[in-house]
Each structure stands twice: as C-alpha cells, then as structure tokens.
Amino acid sequence: MAFTLASVLIELTPGPNMAYLAVVSLAEGRRAGAATVTGIALGLSIVGLISAFGLSEIISRSPLVYQTLRWSGIAFLFYLAVDAWQTSEKNSPDKTHSLSDHFRRGLITNILNPKAAVFFLTVVPSFLSDDDPQLGHNILLVGIYVAAATFIHAMIVAAAGTFAPYLTNPDTARSVRRVLAVLLGLVAIWFAVSTMQPG
C-alpha cells in the first residue's frame, strides 16, 4: 500500500508523459491518447524489468550511458514538438498520425527516459527487505507502479479527450495545435534541465 501510494503521488507530479498525453489527446482525440498510454505502459514495463535484473545500475553509474539516453530523449521530445507544429500547418483534419505511431512514440519516449531507470533503481529497492525474494518482489513492485501510472495516464486522456470534439473548426484546431507544439518544446527544455546530473 505504501508503494502504491508513492507511485500514485509520483505520477501525479507533472512530467513528460503527462504533458505529451494531454497534447496528443487534445489534438487527435482519445483513441490516439489510449494508443500512447499503451506504448508508455510497455516502455515503463521494459525499463522496470531491466532494473529488476540489475541493468539500470549500469545506466545510473555510467555517465556516458546516462547522457546518451538523456540527450536521445531530449531530441525525441523536440522532434515530437516540431512534428506537432508541422501537423498544425496541414489544412486537412484527417492528416493525423496512426495509432501505431502514437503507440511507438509513447514507447520510445519512456525507453529513452533515464529518470525512469533511476526511479526503479533508487525508489523500488527502498521497499524491499533482505527477507524478500528480491527478483519476484521487485517485479511485483514494477507491475504495481506500471498499473498506477497507466490508470492516471488514462484519466488524463479521458479529461483531455473531452475537449477534442470542440476543436472541429480548422482555424481553432490549428491554433491549439501550435500552442501545444510550443508547450511540448518547453517540456523538452524542462526535461533537459530536470535530468541534469549535479557536477
């Protein structure tokens, strides 16, 4: 219960996933948001399982690996921001991304997020005791975290998707998408600052 509460509180803190889900759901609706949530869940699961087998310690202890992941994640967020802006320039509202595109983007964004690996490496072990079967209990906690994150992400999609039908006017939709593209760029900058390692 304590770990579930910690997971929920961490996921309620604004971050790249929350911002990107709002952008996608507002711009392209709930189905696009749901596909992104699925990709995010798989990405978190992969990172969590990697950490359970001890590989995330390599990420946290190797500046080269950490910075490679960090800058790849920053570049990918900027790519998404530019793509969102270019999409706003298209006149046809039908020219949106496929569900597989959204799934893949959610997946890649989380695999390239070094903060996720550090979370599983630093927070999860604090909820394990020496008496626990480490691997099995670790995987259980990863599952709890992914479930909590997915529930919150689904709520974000539902809330943002509610407003999507009101963006049927092409000019309004274009303006909203441009604003969202700028916000996504700001999220990329925030991500760059928040993932800087001291020293």
Secondary structure, DSSP 8 states (H G I E B T S, - for coil): -HHHHHHHHHHHS--HHHHHHHHHHHHH-HHHHHHHHHHHHHHHHHHHHHHHTTTHHHHHH-HHHHHHHHHHHHHHHHHHHHHHHHHHH-S-TT----HHHHHHHHHHHHHT-HHHHHHHHHTGGGG--TTS-HHHHHHHHHHHHHHHHHHHHHHHHHHHHTTGGGG-SHHHHHHHHHHHHHHHHHHHHHHHHHT----
